[in-house]
Amino acid sequence: MQLDAEAFEAMVVDELDRLPDDMVDGLENVVFVVEDRPEDGSLDLLGLYDGYALTERDRYGMGEMPDRIILFREPLLAIAADEQELREEIHVTLVHEIAHFYGIDDDRLHDLGWA
């Protein structure tokens, strides 16, 4: 599937807007970023949470750089056959990475069907 960076970012914003309020209302000092690929250039990683989970924070909010939730455009495009499938993969990736912000690990996400 092909989609330019601008259209992909618009789709990410649209999927963010579709997430339940109680999932996104607690996000504090987090930015969402779209990059073409992970640093290693692979197509294996769809998203990444770069920061400290709420469960790992003791004092927070005193000028720290924002945590980042990164979605990788090319890997997501590589696994999607059409726009609907791409939207679903973006949605699942957003939920997965937001869960890491809240301190939910991959094992628990797998149990919940989000990994």
C-alpha positions as CSV (number, residue, x, y, z in Angstrom):
1,M,0.0,0.0,0.0
2,Q,1.2,3.5,-0.8
3,L,0.3,6.7,1.2
4,D,2.4,9.9,1.4
5,A,3.5,11.2,4.8
6,E,0.9,14.0,5.0
7,A,-2.0,11.6,4.3
8,F,-0.6,9.1,6.7
9,E,-0.3,11.6,9.5
10,A,-3.9,12.8,8.9
11,M,-5.0,9.2,9.3
12,V,-3.1,8.9,12.6
13,V,-4.8,12.0,13.9
14,D,-8.2,10.7,12.8
15,E,-7.5,7.4,14.6
16,L,-6.4,9.3,17.7
17,D,-9.6,11.2,17.7
18,R,-11.6,7.9,17.6
19,L,-9.9,6.6,20.8
20,P,-12.1,6.6,23.9
21,D,-11.7,9.8,26.0
22,D,-10.8,7.9,29.1
23,M,-7.8,6.5,27.3
24,V,-6.4,9.8,26.1
25,D,-7.5,12.2,28.8
26,G,-4.8,10.9,31.2
27,L,-2.0,11.4,28.7
28,E,0.3,14.0,30.1
29,N,3.4,15.4,28.6
30,V,3.2,13.0,25.6
31,V,3.7,13.8,21.9
32,F,2.7,11.6,19.0
33,V,5.3,11.4,16.2
34,V,5.3,9.7,12.8
35,E,8.6,8.5,11.4
36,D,9.3,6.6,8.2
37,R,11.2,3.7,9.9
38,P,12.9,2.7,13.1
39,E,16.5,3.8,13.5
40,D,17.7,0.3,12.4
41,G,15.8,0.7,9.2
42,S,13.8,-2.5,9.7
43,L,10.1,-3.0,8.9
44,D,9.6,-5.1,12.0
45,L,8.6,-2.4,14.5
46,L,5.2,-0.6,14.0
47,G,5.4,1.7,17.0
48,L,7.4,2.6,20.1
49,Y,6.7,4.3,23.4
50,D,9.8,6.4,24.3
51,G,9.4,7.5,27.9
52,Y,8.7,6.6,31.5
53,A,5.4,4.8,32.3
54,L,3.2,6.3,34.9
55,T,4.0,3.4,37.1
56,E,7.7,4.3,37.0
57,R,7.4,8.0,37.7
58,D,8.0,9.4,41.2
59,R,8.4,13.1,40.6
60,Y,7.3,14.3,37.2
61,G,6.3,17.6,35.6
62,M,9.3,19.7,36.4
63,G,10.5,20.5,32.9
64,E,11.1,17.0,31.5
65,M,11.1,16.5,27.8
66,P,7.8,15.0,26.7
67,D,7.4,11.2,26.3
68,R,6.9,10.2,22.7
69,I,4.7,7.7,21.0
70,I,6.2,7.0,17.6
71,L,4.3,5.3,14.7
72,F,6.5,4.0,11.9
73,R,4.8,4.8,8.5
74,E,6.6,2.3,6.2
75,P,6.2,-0.8,8.4
76,L,2.6,0.0,8.9
77,L,2.1,0.5,5.2
78,A,4.0,-2.8,4.5
79,I,1.5,-4.9,6.5
80,A,-1.7,-3.3,5.3
81,A,-3.5,-4.5,2.2
82,D,-5.9,-1.6,2.0
83,E,-7.0,1.6,3.8
84,Q,-9.3,-0.2,6.2
85,E,-6.6,-2.6,7.3
86,L,-4.1,0.3,7.7
87,R,-6.6,2.2,9.9
88,E,-7.0,-1.0,12.1
89,E,-3.2,-1.4,12.4
90,I,-2.8,2.3,13.3
91,H,-5.6,1.9,15.9
92,V,-4.0,-1.2,17.5
93,T,-0.6,0.4,17.5
94,L,-1.8,3.5,19.2
95,V,-3.7,1.5,21.8
96,H,-0.6,-0.7,22.4
97,E,1.8,2.3,22.8
98,I,-0.6,4.3,25.0
99,A,-0.9,1.2,27.2
100,H,2.8,1.3,27.7
101,F,2.4,4.9,28.9
102,Y,0.0,3.6,31.6
103,G,2.5,0.9,32.6
104,I,0.9,-2.1,30.9
105,D,3.6,-4.5,29.6
106,D,3.6,-6.7,26.5
107,D,2.6,-9.8,28.3
108,R,-0.6,-8.2,29.7
109,L,-1.3,-6.6,26.3
110,H,-1.1,-10.0,24.7
111,D,-3.5,-11.4,27.3
112,L,-5.9,-8.5,26.4
113,G,-5.5,-9.1,22.7
114,W,-3.6,-5.9,21.9
115,A,-0.2,-7.4,21.2
